[in-house]
Amino acid sequence: MKKTPQVIQAILLVCLCAITLMAEGSPKEKILEQLSYRYYMKAYDKLKPTEKEKVVQKYEKRERIYAMALKENVQSSDAYKEYMQLVGKEQAMRLFLQKHKDEILLSKKEMQNYYNLHKQNYTLVHAYTLVRKDKKDLKDYLKVLQSSSKKDLEKTFIDLAKKYSQHPRRAKGGDMGFVSYNTMAQPFGEKAFALKANSYTKKPFKTILGWHLVYVKERKIFPFEKVKKRIEGILKTKRYREWFESL
Protein backbone atom coordinates (compact mmCIF):
# COMPACT_ATOMS: atom_id res chain seq x y z
CA MET A 1 0.00 0.00 0.00
CA LYS A 2 1.34 3.42 -0.94
CA LYS A 3 1.85 5.72 2.02
CA THR A 4 0.70 9.33 1.71
CA PRO A 5 3.00 12.13 2.95
CA GLN A 6 0.59 12.72 5.84
CA VAL A 7 0.83 9.08 6.93
CA ILE A 8 4.63 9.22 6.80
CA GLN A 9 4.62 12.41 8.89
CA ALA A 10 2.29 10.81 11.42
CA ILE A 11 4.52 7.74 11.70
CA LEU A 12 7.58 9.90 12.25
CA LEU A 13 5.77 11.85 14.93
CA VAL A 14 4.72 8.67 16.70
CA CYS A 15 8.35 7.54 16.64
CA LEU A 16 9.42 10.85 18.17
CA CYS A 17 6.84 10.49 20.91
CA ALA A 18 7.93 6.93 21.66
CA ILE A 19 11.52 8.02 22.16
CA THR A 20 10.52 10.70 24.66
CA LEU A 21 8.08 8.62 26.74
CA MET A 22 10.85 7.45 29.06
CA ALA A 23 11.93 11.00 29.92
CA GLU A 24 10.64 13.01 32.88
CA GLY A 25 8.33 16.02 32.66
CA SER A 26 5.21 16.99 30.72
CA PRO A 27 4.72 15.80 27.11
CA LYS A 28 5.84 19.21 25.85
CA GLU A 29 8.92 19.26 28.11
CA LYS A 30 9.87 15.76 26.98
CA ILE A 31 9.65 16.67 23.31
CA LEU A 32 11.53 19.95 23.77
CA GLU A 33 14.30 18.01 25.51
CA GLN A 34 14.43 15.41 22.74
CA LEU A 35 14.56 18.08 20.03
CA SER A 36 17.26 19.92 21.95
CA TYR A 37 19.52 16.86 21.96
CA ARG A 38 18.65 16.06 18.36
CA TYR A 39 19.71 19.45 17.03
CA TYR A 40 22.24 20.72 19.60
CA MET A 41 23.37 17.64 21.55
CA LYS A 42 22.63 19.24 24.92
CA ALA A 43 19.81 19.74 27.43
CA TYR A 44 17.12 22.31 26.70
CA ASP A 45 17.94 24.40 29.79
CA LYS A 46 21.57 24.63 28.59
CA LEU A 47 20.64 26.20 25.25
CA LYS A 48 21.23 29.82 24.31
CA PRO A 49 18.07 31.97 23.88
CA THR A 50 18.35 31.83 20.08
CA GLU A 51 18.74 28.05 20.19
CA LYS A 52 15.74 27.69 22.50
CA GLU A 53 13.69 29.79 20.08
CA LYS A 54 14.58 27.49 17.19
CA VAL A 55 13.72 24.40 19.23
CA VAL A 56 10.35 25.90 20.19
CA GLN A 57 9.71 26.66 16.50
CA LYS A 58 10.46 23.01 15.67
CA TYR A 59 8.05 21.93 18.40
CA GLU A 60 5.27 24.25 17.18
CA LYS A 61 5.71 23.04 13.61
CA ARG A 62 5.46 19.47 14.86
CA GLU A 63 2.19 20.28 16.59
CA ARG A 64 0.77 21.89 13.45
CA ILE A 65 1.67 18.85 11.33
CA TYR A 66 0.20 16.52 13.94
CA ALA A 67 -3.07 18.48 13.94
CA MET A 68 -3.19 18.29 10.12
CA ALA A 69 -2.53 14.54 10.25
CA LEU A 70 -5.39 14.01 12.72
CA LYS A 71 -7.71 16.15 10.60
CA GLU A 72 -7.08 13.84 7.65
CA ASN A 73 -7.76 10.83 9.87
CA VAL A 74 -4.41 9.15 9.15
CA GLN A 75 -4.69 7.24 12.44
CA SER A 76 -7.27 4.97 10.80
CA SER A 77 -4.91 3.90 8.01
CA ASP A 78 -3.45 0.38 7.93
CA ALA A 79 0.10 1.77 7.87
CA TYR A 80 -0.52 3.77 11.05
CA LYS A 81 -2.11 0.84 12.87
CA GLU A 82 0.71 -1.50 11.85
CA TYR A 83 3.32 0.95 13.05
CA MET A 84 1.49 1.52 16.34
CA GLN A 85 1.60 -2.22 17.01
CA LEU A 86 5.38 -2.21 16.51
CA VAL A 87 5.85 0.88 18.65
CA GLY A 88 3.62 -0.62 21.34
CA LYS A 89 5.80 -3.71 21.58
CA GLU A 90 9.00 -1.66 21.70
CA GLN A 91 7.61 0.64 24.35
CA ALA A 92 6.34 -2.25 26.48
CA MET A 93 9.85 -3.74 26.47
CA ARG A 94 11.43 -0.37 27.29
CA LEU A 95 9.07 0.18 30.22
CA PHE A 96 9.67 -3.36 31.51
CA LEU A 97 13.46 -3.00 31.35
CA GLN A 98 13.47 0.48 32.85
CA LYS A 99 11.18 -0.66 35.68
CA HIS A 100 13.61 -3.46 36.53
CA LYS A 101 16.58 -1.07 36.52
CA ASP A 102 14.74 1.46 38.71
CA GLU A 103 13.91 -1.27 41.23
CA ILE A 104 17.56 -2.25 41.76
CA LEU A 105 18.44 -1.37 45.35
CA LEU A 106 21.97 -0.84 46.63
CA SER A 107 23.09 -0.65 50.23
CA LYS A 108 25.39 2.09 51.43
CA LYS A 109 27.87 -0.63 52.41
CA GLU A 110 28.04 -1.90 48.80
CA MET A 111 28.71 1.59 47.50
CA GLN A 112 31.24 2.30 50.25
CA ASN A 113 33.12 -0.92 49.47
CA TYR A 114 33.26 0.02 45.78
CA TYR A 115 34.57 3.47 46.71
CA ASN A 116 37.27 1.99 48.93
CA LEU A 117 38.39 -0.44 46.21
CA HIS A 118 38.44 2.24 43.48
CA LYS A 119 39.54 5.25 45.50
CA GLN A 120 42.20 6.17 42.95
CA ASN A 121 39.39 6.84 40.44
CA TYR A 122 38.18 9.57 42.78
CA THR A 123 41.59 11.04 43.43
CA LEU A 124 43.48 13.85 41.70
CA VAL A 125 47.17 14.60 42.02
CA HIS A 126 48.92 17.87 41.24
CA ALA A 127 51.90 16.58 39.29
CA TYR A 128 55.07 18.03 37.79
CA THR A 129 57.32 16.19 35.36
CA LEU A 130 60.89 16.47 34.13
CA VAL A 131 61.69 14.62 30.90
CA ARG A 132 64.95 13.80 29.14
CA LYS A 133 65.59 11.60 26.11
CA ASP A 134 68.65 10.07 27.80
CA LYS A 135 68.12 8.27 31.10
CA LYS A 136 71.69 9.06 32.24
CA ASP A 137 70.91 12.78 32.40
CA LEU A 138 68.44 12.20 35.23
CA LYS A 139 71.01 10.75 37.64
CA ASP A 140 72.47 14.17 38.39
CA TYR A 141 69.00 15.68 38.88
CA LEU A 142 68.11 12.92 41.32
CA LYS A 143 71.20 13.80 43.38
CA VAL A 144 70.06 17.43 43.53
CA LEU A 145 66.57 16.39 44.64
CA GLN A 146 67.99 14.03 47.26
CA SER A 147 70.04 16.84 48.76
CA SER A 148 67.06 19.21 48.84
CA SER A 149 65.09 19.76 52.04
CA LYS A 150 61.40 18.85 52.17
CA LYS A 151 60.61 22.53 52.42
CA ASP A 152 62.45 23.37 49.19
CA LEU A 153 61.64 20.21 47.25
CA GLU A 154 58.89 21.75 45.08
CA LYS A 155 61.03 24.75 44.11
CA THR A 156 64.04 22.52 43.43
CA PHE A 157 62.06 20.26 41.10
CA ILE A 158 60.50 23.22 39.24
CA ASP A 159 63.89 24.89 38.77
CA LEU A 160 65.38 21.67 37.37
CA ALA A 161 62.43 21.20 35.00
CA LYS A 162 62.67 24.78 33.73
CA LYS A 163 66.39 24.43 33.03
CA TYR A 164 66.70 20.88 31.72
CA SER A 165 63.35 19.31 30.85
CA GLN A 166 62.52 18.43 27.25
CA HIS A 167 58.81 18.26 28.02
CA PRO A 168 56.34 20.69 26.33
CA ARG A 169 55.55 22.14 29.78
CA ARG A 170 59.15 23.01 30.50
CA ALA A 171 58.43 26.77 30.75
CA LYS A 172 55.93 26.03 33.54
CA GLY A 173 58.38 23.89 35.44
CA GLY A 174 56.73 20.73 34.16
CA ASP A 175 53.44 21.63 35.85
CA MET A 176 50.73 19.17 34.68
CA GLY A 177 48.07 20.63 36.97
CA PHE A 178 45.62 18.27 38.70
CA VAL A 179 45.38 15.00 36.78
CA SER A 180 43.28 11.87 37.23
CA TYR A 181 44.59 8.33 37.04
CA ASN A 182 42.42 7.31 34.09
CA THR A 183 43.43 10.27 31.92
CA MET A 184 47.17 9.63 32.17
CA ALA A 185 49.10 7.30 29.90
CA GLN A 186 50.75 4.44 31.72
CA PRO A 187 53.10 4.10 33.44
CA PHE A 188 52.81 7.86 34.20
CA GLY A 189 49.51 7.48 36.08
CA GLU A 190 50.76 4.47 38.00
CA LYS A 191 53.96 6.22 39.11
CA ALA A 192 52.36 9.56 39.93
CA PHE A 193 49.50 8.07 41.94
CA ALA A 194 51.87 5.93 43.98
CA LEU A 195 53.47 9.11 45.38
CA LYS A 196 52.50 10.92 48.57
CA ALA A 197 52.15 14.70 48.64
CA ASN A 198 55.49 16.56 48.36
CA SER A 199 57.42 13.57 47.06
CA TYR A 200 59.02 12.43 43.81
CA THR A 201 59.88 9.26 41.91
CA LYS A 202 63.22 7.88 43.07
CA LYS A 203 63.83 6.08 39.77
CA PRO A 204 63.31 7.33 36.18
CA PHE A 205 60.60 5.65 34.11
CA LYS A 206 59.96 5.72 30.38
CA THR A 207 57.04 6.86 28.20
CA ILE A 208 56.86 7.76 24.52
CA LEU A 209 58.15 11.24 25.44
CA GLY A 210 61.32 9.95 27.06
CA TRP A 211 62.56 9.30 30.60
CA HIS A 212 60.59 10.92 33.41
CA LEU A 213 60.94 12.09 36.95
CA VAL A 214 57.66 13.10 38.59
CA TYR A 215 56.96 15.27 41.61
CA VAL A 216 53.54 15.34 43.29
CA LYS A 217 52.72 18.55 45.10
CA GLU A 218 49.41 17.43 46.63
CA ARG A 219 46.68 14.83 46.45
CA LYS A 220 42.97 15.61 46.38
CA ILE A 221 40.55 12.81 47.26
CA PHE A 222 36.84 13.33 46.66
CA PRO A 223 34.87 12.16 49.72
CA PHE A 224 32.40 9.31 49.39
CA GLU A 225 29.32 11.53 49.73
CA LYS A 226 30.48 13.68 46.80
CA VAL A 227 30.69 10.71 44.41
CA LYS A 228 27.96 8.50 45.90
CA LYS A 229 25.49 9.18 43.07
CA ARG A 230 28.10 8.37 40.44
CA ILE A 231 28.97 5.10 42.16
CA GLU A 232 25.29 4.21 42.48
CA GLY A 233 24.89 4.67 38.72
CA ILE A 234 27.92 2.49 37.98
CA LEU A 235 26.77 -0.35 40.24
CA LYS A 236 23.17 -0.19 39.07
CA THR A 237 24.27 -0.38 35.44
CA LYS A 238 26.59 -3.31 36.21
CA ARG A 239 23.87 -5.25 38.02
CA TYR A 240 21.32 -4.43 35.32
CA ARG A 241 23.65 -5.70 32.57
CA GLU A 242 24.26 -8.93 34.47
CA TRP A 243 20.50 -9.45 34.82
CA PHE A 244 19.90 -8.56 31.17
CA GLU A 245 22.54 -11.01 29.94
CA SER A 246 20.90 -13.77 32.02
CA LEU A 247 17.52 -13.42 30.25
Residue, then its C-alpha position, 0 to 999 in steps of 0.5 A: m500500500k502506498k503511504t501518503p506524505q501525511v501518513i509518513q509524517a504521522i509515523l515519524l511523529v509517533c516515533l518521536c513520541a515513543i523516544t521521549l516517553m521514558a523521559e521526565g516532565s510533561p509531554k511538551e517538556k519531553i519533546l523539547e528536551q528530545l529536540s534539543y539533543r537532536y539538534y544541539m546535543k545538549a539539554y534544553d535548559k543549557l541552550k542559548p536563547t536563540e537556540k531555545e527559540k529554534v527548538v520551540q519553533k520546531y516543536e510548534k511546527r510538529e504540533r501543526i503537522y500533527a493536527m493536520a494529520l489528525k484532521e485527515n484521519v491518518q490514524s485509521s490507516d493500515a500503515y498507522k495501525e501496523y506501526m502503532q503495534l510495533v511501537g507498542k511492543e518496543q515501548a512495552m519492552r522499554l518500560f519493563l526493562q526500565k522498571h527493573k533497573d529502577e527497582i535495583l536497590l543498593s546498600k550504602k555498604e556496597m557503594q562504600n566498598y566500591y569506593n574503597l576499592h576504586k579510590q584512585n578513580y576519585t583522586l586527583v594529584h597535582a603533578y610536575t614532570l621532568v623529561r629527558k631523552d637520555k636516562k643518564d641525564l636524570k642521575d644528576y638531577l636525582k642527586v640534587l633532589q635528594s640533597s634538597s630539604k622537604k621545604d624546598l623540594e617543590k622549588t628545586f624540582i620546578d627549577l630543574a624542570k625549567k632548566y633541563s626538561q625536554h617536556p612541552r611544559r618546561a616553561k611552567g616547570g613541568d606543571m601538569g596541573f591536577v590530573s586523574y589516574n584514568t586520563m594519564a598514559q601508563p606508566f605515568g599514572e601508575k607512578a604519579f598516583a603511587l606518590k604521597a604529597n610533596s614527594y618524587t619518583k626515586k627512579p626514572f621511568k619511560t614513556i613515549l616522550g622519554w625518561h621521566l621524573v615526577y613530583v607530586k605537590e598534593r593529592k585531592i581525594f573526593p569524599f564518598e558523599k560527593v561521588k555517591k550518586r556516580i557510584e550508584g549509577i555504575l553499580k546499578t548499570k553493572r547489576y542491570r547488565e548482568w541481569f539482562e545477559s541472564l535473560 
